[in-house]
């Protein structure tokens, strides 16, 4: 038997099966991401004192959920000077929507953020709807506080793990 014919008989079904497993794992991943988002925003989870959130995407989904559920205010401390333009572009519509709902947003940046055109544009937009933005020459860590009941802080220097601290 020609080895390439044998290869076709053995490898093709394995490749098909591998493709199906990859597609199935992607579906499971999406399902667990959705469940994680629901879990993190559920009243049962808020009874816990803290929640560890792993991965930039999961952290961003957590922030999106918290901002979407804001009723009163969001307080943020944004250190390290300029924020990436792509990050600000993702945050702006979400923050503008919260401001339009009557939510108060107060943010503090380090003075060096004033050198960033993207940050200045973001600040002009959110300020036009009432957000308060200040700068400081002091060093501080990143923190977001949602309606004074949940605070989100980085748990690692890479910011790929965060801890949400809930008021009990």
C-alpha positions in Angstrom: 0.0 0.0 0.0 1.3 3.4 -0.9 2.2 5.3 2.3 0.4 8.5 1.1 -2.8 6.5 0.7 -2.3 5.1 4.2 -1.7 8.6 5.4 -4.9 9.8 3.9 -6.8 7.0 5.6 -5.3 7.7 9.0 -4.5 11.4 9.1 -7.6 12.9 7.5 -10.0 11.4 10.1 -7.7 12.5 12.9 -7.4 16.0 11.5 -11.2 16.2 11.1 -11.6 15.0 14.7 -9.1 17.6 15.9 -10.9 20.3 14.1 -14.2 19.3 15.7 -12.5 19.3 19.2 -11.1 22.8 18.6 -14.5 24.1 17.6 -16.1 22.4 20.6 -13.5 23.8 23.0 -14.1 27.3 21.6 -17.9 26.9 22.2 -17.2 25.8 25.8 -14.8 28.7 26.3 -17.5 31.2 25.2 -20.0 29.5 27.5 -17.7 29.7 30.5 -16.9 33.3 29.8 -20.6 34.2 29.8 -21.1 32.2 33.0 -18.2 33.9 34.6 -19.6 37.3 33.7 -22.9 36.4 35.2 -21.3 35.0 38.3 -19.1 38.0 38.9 -22.1 40.3 38.7 -24.6 38.2 40.6 -25.8 39.1 44.1 -24.6 35.8 45.5 -21.0 36.6 44.4 -21.2 40.1 45.9 -21.6 38.5 49.3 -18.0 37.4 49.0 -15.4 39.9 50.4 -13.2 39.6 47.3 -13.1 38.0 43.9 -10.0 37.3 41.8 -10.3 38.0 38.1 -7.8 36.6 35.7 -7.0 37.8 32.2 -7.3 41.2 30.6 -10.5 40.2 28.7 -12.2 39.0 31.9 -11.1 42.2 33.7 -12.5 44.3 30.9 -15.8 42.4 31.0 -16.0 42.8 34.7 -15.5 46.6 34.3 -18.1 46.7 31.5 -20.6 45.0 33.7 -19.9 47.2 36.7 -20.1 50.4 34.7 -23.3 49.2 33.0 -24.8 48.6 36.4 -23.7 51.9 38.0 -26.4 54.0 39.7 -24.5 56.8 41.4 -20.7 57.1 40.8 -17.4 55.7 39.6 -14.1 56.8 41.1 -10.9 56.0 39.2 -7.2 56.4 39.8 -5.2 56.1 36.5 -1.5 56.2 37.1 1.5 55.8 34.7 0.7 58.9 32.6 -0.7 58.3 29.2 -3.1 55.5 28.6 -3.2 53.7 25.2 -5.5 55.3 22.7 -7.1 51.9 22.0 -8.0 51.6 25.8 -9.5 55.1 25.8 -11.4 54.4 22.7 -13.0 51.3 24.3 -13.7 53.1 27.6 -15.2 56.3 26.1 -18.6 55.0 24.8 -19.1 53.0 28.0 -18.3 56.0 30.2 -20.3 58.5 28.1 -23.3 56.2 28.4 -22.9 56.1 32.2 -22.7 59.9 32.3 -25.8 60.2 30.2 -27.6 58.0 32.7 -26.7 60.6 35.4 -23.7 58.7 36.9 -20.9 60.8 38.3 -17.4 60.0 37.2 -14.4 61.3 38.9 -10.9 60.4 37.8 -7.4 61.3 38.8 -4.4 60.9 36.5 -0.7 61.6 37.0 0.4 64.9 35.5 2.3 63.2 32.7 -1.1 62.1 31.2 -1.5 65.7 30.1 1.1 65.0 27.4 -1.1 62.4 25.7 -3.3 63.7 22.9 -5.6 60.7 23.2 -6.0 61.3 27.0 -6.7 65.0 26.4 -9.4 64.1 23.8 -11.0 61.5 26.1 -11.0 64.0 29.0 -12.6 66.7 26.8 -15.4 64.3 25.8 -16.3 62.9 29.3 -15.9 66.4 30.9 -18.4 67.8 28.4 -21.0 65.5 30.1 -19.9 66.4 33.6 -17.1 64.0 34.5 -14.5 65.5 36.8 -10.9 64.9 36.0 -7.8 66.0 37.9 -4.1 65.3 37.8 -1.5 64.8 40.5 2.2 64.7 40.7 2.0 62.1 43.4 2.5 58.4 42.6 -0.4 56.1 43.2 -1.8 52.7 42.2 -4.6 52.0 39.8 -8.0 51.6 41.3 -11.7 51.8 40.2 -14.5 52.1 42.7 -18.1 51.4 41.6 -21.0 53.0 43.6 -18.7 52.8 46.6 -19.5 49.1 47.1 -16.9 47.4 44.8 -13.3 48.4 44.3 -11.1 46.9 41.6 -7.3 46.8 42.0 -4.5 45.1 40.1 -3.2 42.0 41.8 0.0 41.8 39.6 2.4 44.3 38.1 1.3 43.1 34.6 -2.4 43.9 35.5 -3.4 40.6 34.1 -4.9 39.6 37.4 -7.2 41.9 39.5 -9.0 41.7 42.8 -12.5 43.0 43.2 -13.2 43.9 46.8 -16.9 43.9 47.7 -18.6 45.7 50.5 -20.4 43.0 52.5 
